[in-house]
Amino acid sequence: MNEQGFVITEENGILTLTMQAEGNNLMNASFFEGYESAMAEIEKRANDNSVRGLIICGGGRHFSVGADVEALSERSSSELPELRETGKIPQGHYRQKHFFTFLYGLPFPVVSVVTGFCIGSGSEIAVNSHFRIVEKNARIGQPESTFGILPALGGIARSITHSGMQNAFDIVVSGELFSSDKAEEIFWANEVVGKKAGISRAIRLIDFISELDEEYSSSKAAYYYRRFLESEVV
Protein backbone atom coordinates (compact mmCIF):
# COMPACT_ATOMS: atom_id res chain seq x y z
CA MET A 1 0.00 0.00 0.00
CA ASN A 2 1.31 3.47 -0.88
CA GLU A 3 -0.86 6.33 0.34
CA GLN A 4 0.58 9.86 0.25
CA GLY A 5 4.02 8.79 1.38
CA PHE A 6 2.98 5.94 3.68
CA VAL A 7 3.87 2.39 2.75
CA ILE A 8 2.57 -0.69 4.58
CA THR A 9 4.37 -3.95 3.89
CA GLU A 10 4.10 -7.38 5.49
CA GLU A 11 6.70 -10.10 5.85
CA ASN A 12 6.34 -13.21 8.01
CA GLY A 13 3.38 -11.73 9.84
CA ILE A 14 5.11 -8.46 10.70
CA LEU A 15 3.61 -5.25 9.35
CA THR A 16 5.95 -2.34 8.67
CA LEU A 17 4.63 1.18 8.25
CA THR A 18 7.27 3.29 6.55
CA MET A 19 6.61 7.01 6.71
CA GLN A 20 8.20 8.83 3.80
CA ALA A 21 6.10 11.94 3.41
CA GLU A 22 7.47 15.26 2.20
CA GLY A 23 9.85 17.36 4.27
CA ASN A 24 11.19 14.48 6.39
CA ASN A 25 7.67 13.62 7.54
CA LEU A 26 6.74 17.21 8.30
CA MET A 27 3.36 16.97 9.96
CA ASN A 28 1.14 19.13 7.79
CA ALA A 29 -2.40 18.51 6.54
CA SER A 30 -1.17 16.16 3.81
CA PHE A 31 0.85 14.14 6.32
CA PHE A 32 -2.09 13.66 8.66
CA GLU A 33 -4.40 12.66 5.80
CA GLY A 34 -1.98 9.95 4.67
CA TYR A 35 -1.17 8.88 8.21
CA GLU A 36 -4.82 8.49 9.19
CA SER A 37 -5.53 6.46 6.05
CA ALA A 38 -2.61 4.13 6.79
CA MET A 39 -3.62 3.74 10.42
CA ALA A 40 -7.22 2.99 9.44
CA GLU A 41 -5.87 0.10 7.33
CA ILE A 42 -3.80 -1.17 10.27
CA GLU A 43 -6.80 -0.89 12.57
CA LYS A 44 -8.80 -3.09 10.18
CA ARG A 45 -6.14 -5.76 10.52
CA ALA A 46 -5.96 -5.58 14.31
CA ASN A 47 -7.89 -8.81 14.81
CA ASP A 48 -6.10 -10.71 12.06
CA ASN A 49 -4.41 -13.54 13.95
CA SER A 50 -1.73 -13.81 11.29
CA VAL A 51 -0.30 -10.40 12.29
CA ARG A 52 2.49 -10.82 14.85
CA GLY A 53 3.58 -7.21 15.20
CA LEU A 54 3.90 -3.72 13.76
CA ILE A 55 7.05 -1.69 13.13
CA ILE A 56 6.82 2.06 12.51
CA CYS A 57 9.78 3.86 11.00
CA GLY A 58 10.82 6.79 8.86
CA GLY A 59 11.81 6.11 5.27
CA GLY A 60 14.66 8.62 5.26
CA ARG A 61 17.07 10.02 7.83
CA HIS A 62 14.35 11.13 10.25
CA PHE A 63 11.41 9.57 12.01
CA SER A 64 9.59 12.90 11.86
CA VAL A 65 10.62 16.54 12.17
CA GLY A 66 7.29 17.33 13.83
CA ALA A 67 4.48 19.72 13.06
CA ASP A 68 4.38 22.39 10.40
CA VAL A 69 3.87 25.28 12.84
CA GLU A 70 2.30 27.55 10.22
CA ALA A 71 -0.16 24.84 9.16
CA LEU A 72 -0.92 24.07 12.81
CA SER A 73 -1.70 27.73 13.45
CA GLU A 74 -3.96 27.91 10.40
CA ARG A 75 -5.82 24.78 11.50
CA SER A 76 -6.31 26.14 15.02
CA SER A 77 -7.68 29.37 13.59
CA SER A 78 -10.10 27.51 11.31
CA GLU A 79 -11.38 25.39 14.20
CA LEU A 80 -11.79 28.28 16.62
CA PRO A 81 -15.31 29.32 15.41
CA GLU A 82 -16.60 25.76 15.96
CA LEU A 83 -15.06 25.69 19.42
CA ARG A 84 -16.61 29.03 20.34
CA GLU A 85 -20.01 28.06 18.96
CA THR A 86 -20.29 24.61 20.52
CA GLY A 87 -17.92 24.85 23.47
CA LYS A 88 -16.60 21.44 22.41
CA ILE A 89 -13.35 20.22 20.94
CA PRO A 90 -13.78 19.79 17.15
CA GLN A 91 -14.53 16.25 15.99
CA GLY A 92 -11.53 16.33 13.68
CA HIS A 93 -9.22 16.43 16.69
CA TYR A 94 -10.85 13.34 18.21
CA ARG A 95 -10.37 11.43 14.97
CA GLN A 96 -6.75 12.51 14.72
CA LYS A 97 -6.05 11.64 18.37
CA HIS A 98 -7.65 8.22 17.93
CA PHE A 99 -5.15 7.24 15.25
CA PHE A 100 -2.31 8.01 17.65
CA THR A 101 -3.64 6.57 20.90
CA PHE A 102 -5.23 3.40 19.43
CA LEU A 103 -1.71 2.07 18.84
CA TYR A 104 -1.31 1.35 22.54
CA GLY A 105 -4.34 -0.93 22.52
CA LEU A 106 -3.34 -3.10 19.56
CA PRO A 107 -3.18 -6.83 20.44
CA PHE A 108 0.34 -7.35 19.08
CA PRO A 109 3.70 -5.63 19.70
CA VAL A 110 4.05 -2.14 18.22
CA VAL A 111 7.66 -1.00 17.87
CA SER A 112 8.77 2.46 16.78
CA VAL A 113 12.27 2.52 15.34
CA VAL A 114 13.45 6.06 15.96
CA THR A 115 16.06 7.67 13.72
CA GLY A 116 17.21 11.26 13.33
CA PHE A 117 14.68 13.81 14.54
CA CYS A 118 11.63 12.49 16.37
CA ILE A 119 9.89 15.56 17.68
CA GLY A 120 6.45 16.98 18.36
CA SER A 121 3.64 14.83 17.05
CA GLY A 122 6.28 12.43 15.72
CA SER A 123 7.37 11.66 19.26
CA GLU A 124 3.72 11.09 20.14
CA ILE A 125 3.57 8.27 17.59
CA ALA A 126 6.60 6.76 19.29
CA VAL A 127 5.33 7.07 22.88
CA ASN A 128 1.97 5.58 21.92
CA SER A 129 3.89 2.54 20.63
CA HIS A 130 4.66 -0.28 23.06
CA PHE A 131 8.42 -0.21 22.46
CA ARG A 132 10.91 2.39 21.23
CA ILE A 133 14.20 1.25 19.73
CA VAL A 134 16.29 4.35 19.18
CA GLU A 135 19.27 4.55 16.87
CA LYS A 136 22.39 6.40 17.95
CA ASN A 137 22.44 10.19 17.49
CA ALA A 138 18.65 10.54 17.34
CA ARG A 139 17.18 13.77 18.72
CA ILE A 140 13.85 13.54 20.52
CA GLY A 141 11.49 15.99 22.15
CA GLN A 142 8.10 17.63 22.49
CA PRO A 143 8.71 21.34 21.80
CA GLU A 144 5.02 22.25 21.67
CA SER A 145 5.26 24.25 24.90
CA THR A 146 7.62 26.71 23.21
CA PHE A 147 4.70 27.57 20.89
CA GLY A 148 2.22 27.90 23.76
CA ILE A 149 0.52 24.52 23.32
CA LEU A 150 0.78 21.05 24.86
CA PRO A 151 1.09 17.55 23.32
CA ALA A 152 -2.55 16.63 22.77
CA LEU A 153 -2.26 13.27 20.99
CA GLY A 154 -1.42 11.09 23.98
CA GLY A 155 2.07 12.50 24.48
CA ILE A 156 1.63 13.58 28.09
CA ALA A 157 -0.04 10.41 29.41
CA ARG A 158 2.33 8.02 27.65
CA SER A 159 5.42 10.02 28.60
CA ILE A 160 4.36 9.56 32.22
CA THR A 161 3.81 5.82 31.62
CA HIS A 162 7.29 5.31 30.21
CA SER A 163 9.43 7.91 31.97
CA GLY A 164 7.64 8.78 35.19
CA MET A 165 5.98 12.01 36.28
CA GLN A 166 9.08 14.15 36.82
CA ASN A 167 10.77 13.20 33.56
CA ALA A 168 7.52 13.63 31.64
CA PHE A 169 7.08 17.06 33.20
CA ASP A 170 10.57 18.05 32.08
CA ILE A 171 9.99 16.72 28.55
CA VAL A 172 6.69 18.53 28.09
CA VAL A 173 7.30 21.81 29.91
CA SER A 174 10.89 22.51 28.83
CA GLY A 175 10.26 21.64 25.18
CA GLU A 176 13.96 20.82 24.89
CA LEU A 177 15.29 18.12 22.57
CA PHE A 178 17.28 15.30 24.14
CA SER A 179 19.75 12.73 22.88
CA SER A 180 19.32 9.01 22.30
CA ASP A 181 21.45 8.32 25.39
CA LYS A 182 19.24 10.60 27.48
CA ALA A 183 16.17 8.82 26.09
CA GLU A 184 17.51 5.52 27.39
CA GLU A 185 18.52 7.06 30.73
CA ILE A 186 14.98 8.32 31.43
CA PHE A 187 13.37 5.10 30.08
CA TRP A 188 11.82 6.85 27.08
CA ALA A 189 13.81 4.42 24.93
CA ASN A 190 13.86 0.71 25.61
CA GLU A 191 17.37 0.66 24.21
CA VAL A 192 19.77 2.48 21.92
CA VAL A 193 21.32 0.68 18.94
CA GLY A 194 23.74 1.59 16.20
CA LYS A 195 22.77 3.26 12.96
CA LYS A 196 20.64 1.09 10.64
CA ALA A 197 20.34 -1.59 13.35
CA GLY A 198 16.87 -0.65 14.58
CA ILE A 199 14.69 -2.59 12.14
CA SER A 200 16.50 -5.89 12.61
CA ARG A 201 16.39 -5.40 16.36
CA ALA A 202 12.64 -4.76 16.24
CA ILE A 203 12.10 -7.94 14.21
CA ARG A 204 14.08 -9.96 16.76
CA LEU A 205 11.96 -8.53 19.57
CA ILE A 206 8.68 -9.36 17.81
CA ASP A 207 9.93 -12.86 16.98
CA PHE A 208 10.83 -13.41 20.64
CA ILE A 209 7.44 -12.24 21.91
CA SER A 210 5.67 -14.40 19.31
CA GLU A 211 7.43 -17.47 20.67
CA LEU A 212 6.18 -16.88 24.22
CA ASP A 213 3.20 -19.01 25.13
CA GLU A 214 1.32 -16.02 26.52
CA GLU A 215 -1.55 -13.78 25.47
CA TYR A 216 -0.03 -10.45 24.49
CA SER A 217 -0.84 -7.26 26.39
CA SER A 218 0.74 -3.83 25.91
CA SER A 219 0.50 -3.25 29.67
CA LYS A 220 3.23 -5.89 30.08
CA ALA A 221 5.65 -4.29 27.63
CA ALA A 222 8.37 -3.74 30.24
CA TYR A 223 8.10 -7.38 31.30
CA TYR A 224 8.46 -8.62 27.72
CA TYR A 225 11.47 -6.45 27.10
CA ARG A 226 13.16 -7.61 30.29
CA ARG A 227 12.66 -11.23 29.26
CA PHE A 228 13.94 -10.43 25.78
CA LEU A 229 17.17 -8.99 27.19
CA GLU A 230 17.53 -11.89 29.66
CA SER A 231 17.22 -14.37 26.78
CA GLU A 232 20.35 -12.87 25.23
CA VAL A 233 22.52 -13.26 28.31
CA VAL A 234 24.95 -16.12 27.77
Phi, psi and omega in degrees: 000134176228109185230102176052045177091011179239124184240125176252123176237163177222135176214124180053040176081004179252121175276141173233123174259113178257119180266117180222049179281172184297154175064037181059045180061045172295128188274082175253188183300320180296319178301308184296326178297313180291320180297313180296323178296316180295318181292327176297322177294317179295320179298323178299329185267005187301327182261012177280111185295347179281345180277123182259345181176170180227131174247133177243130182209165173271147182276347179241218182287333189240147172292306173189136179276004175093194189284148168282104188300320180296317179294323178297318179296318179296320180295316180299319180295321181290332181273346184300317179302319179296319179296317180293323184287318186260337185074013182237153176295135181303144182300329179300327178292319180298320179296314181298315181298322180303317185283000167261306189286336181295339180304321185294336182265002180294145188274020177215161183300135176242118185240122171267127175259109190263125178228151176057223177281137175220086190229161178060229181296335175298318179291336178287328172299314183295316183287338175280348173284163182281329183223149177230111174258118189249127178278150183308142176074012173293155176234127191232149175170168177235083186279013183305324184298334179288347176254008177083018178230174180237156177298117188246014183243035179097358185297321182290307184299316183284331174297322177294317180303315186274321191246355181088162187298311185295314179296320178297320177301314180296318180300312187284314187283321181288325183071008183280148174278149179228161187279170176298321179295319177295322179300320178288322181298322182262011176069015172292319177263140172290321174195162177250134180234170179290169180300137178066016179257354188293316184296312181297324178293319179297319178297318178298319179297313180296319177301316180298313181296323180298330183279347178287139179271063183218149173285130186284142175214130180297335180294346181254022185303316181297322178296315179298318183291324177298317179294323178300313179293321179297327182292342182265355180282124181278000000 
